[in-house]
Amino acid sequence: MTENILENISSLGIPPHVTLIAVSKTKSVSAIMEAYDSGQRDFGENYIQEAIEKIDTLKDVEDIRWHFIGHLQSNKAKLAAKYFYMVQSLDSISTAEKLDKECKKLGKTLPVLIEINIGGEEQKSGILVENLDNFISEMKPFENLELMGIMCIPPTDKDPKVFFRKMKEIQDRYSFSILSMGMSSDFKEAIECGSNMVRIGTRIFGSRN
Ligand SMILES: *Cc1c(COP(=O)(O)O)cnc(C)c1O
């Protein structure tokens, strides 16, 4: 079945104060352009290599913004710094250090979000809440990174609102401007809890294989 991307986006009913990131991982350049032509400008990608191919193909498309939302290995920091508008999944100081260094070389400032492991899940990446203060202090020297906020993926088997509320408290505590949370299955709850950036793939582009 072909997706009606324009219809899918408008049916989400995202309020104007919330930024919609269309998560286009595994999806084609033509699907991305269909979303773009309907007015969508922010796109999220998880895999550096896959993303770079699309970004290169679409490099002349005006105002398009690429957000890196996948796990970032420090050996990919150079590419992330070069190709992305924002990195939402910062989860280690060594990666932050490399990103900062690469941004310095490029003469750019990169907006970043810290990924929070809000459920304290063992296998998941992200900073534990109890380590956040420390992490933020360690980021202070990185002048070419602009810490804008936090993002999370809540545990799949529990009520996400519990975790979204914790995220909102953290945002308020540090006065962060961006709170990135909410995906296809839980974006309404996320927005109710104060999210101002949602990352939606399936509900826009259809399911991934
Ligand atoms: C894949 C992904 C999404 C989008 O998930 P959907 O359920 O398809 O909306 C959002 N955020 C991150 C970090 C992802 O990896």
The ligand as a Gaussian input file, in Angstrom:
#p B3LYP/6-31G(d) Opt

LIG

0 1
 C       12.843000       5.047000      14.778000
 C       12.872000       6.137000      15.794000
 C       11.780000       7.003000      15.972000
 C       10.464000       6.872000      15.214000
 O        9.793000       5.713000      15.573000
 P        8.287000       5.422000      15.022000
 O        7.768000       4.457000      16.020000
 O        8.452000       4.835000      13.664000
 O        7.565000       6.695000      15.021000
 C       11.905000       8.022000      16.900000
 N       13.019000       8.198000      17.625000
 C       14.098000       7.385000      17.490000
 C       15.290000       7.632000      18.316000
 C       14.043000       6.323000      16.593000
 O       15.093000       5.516000      16.491000

